[in-house]
């Protein structure tokens, strides 16, 4: 098996041109010759049409009623031919696309000429017979060379297209490799930034942990946890009174039950935060007991209805608060905890630490958000990298295939410069 010729990508165009010169140059020479002949035949047809213009104008100048209308039609027809033929632009550019476009335009021009002749001749006959015959000869020659030109392009000049396409594909591959390199640089920068962000996040979290480990904040954190536990315990001890409280609140607002404004306000507090409401009360929570007394009376009077199971449990909790002072211990613990917390928060050290903690936490949030953004960028860059690599591999394979077809040689493209 023959070893593949290794060609560097940036030398590929020159190599391909050299390898295909013996095939391509004669084709371009033939195409150039045919384009020159097309120009000549277009010129001959224009000259023949111009002759009709002159002869018809001379006949019109005679003002012969018998021939004037026919001469005018012939003049208009010939002028239309000239205008149509003058629109034909034969470029010296021998690239396949340009030559093919010229051939397409030429065929459309021929179709237009044929249509003009068919439309005009009945209105010119029987006059200008020799002019028409001479024109038909040149038009036929133009049609013939156009047909021959199309056959040449279809059967032989397609090799030019293959070379042109290969050259264009080289440019696309170079562009793709350039985009791949830019992608790699962008990805590297993003990964370096990600590493810096991760280090920053680790360092910032460490700072937060160090601040949290300080005795003052550690004590505050434990105290907040204790307060949360007390809040849950108080809420648990009033859990069967939540719905009755809402119903009593509704009855009071519709004046169905008389509840003083201060008690109604305290009822709102117990529904919002039972720990804060209980801690704010005096010993043995007199306002709560007054509210519970009205609640019990309202239930007894049948103004506030509950399901039997809920009713029994609510009455048990009312009785426990009113008769057994079931919230005494929780109230004392809540008051002590809140006082202690207030004392801690009034400490200059704690305030400084809290401010420092808040500032560092904001820094952490900023770093985490940027980290999310960079992560998204890295993911998108990796997706783009895969697509670019696949496109480059496809273009390289196609170039090697086309080069082998054109040169009859096994070719391997080297992408490195």
Helices and strands as residue ranges (DSSP letters): E 5-8, G 9-11, H 12-61, H 68-86, H 96-121, H 129-155, H 158-213, H 215-237, G 239-241, H 242-253, H 261-272, H 274-280, H 286-300, H 308-324, H 328-345, H 348-407, E 411-414
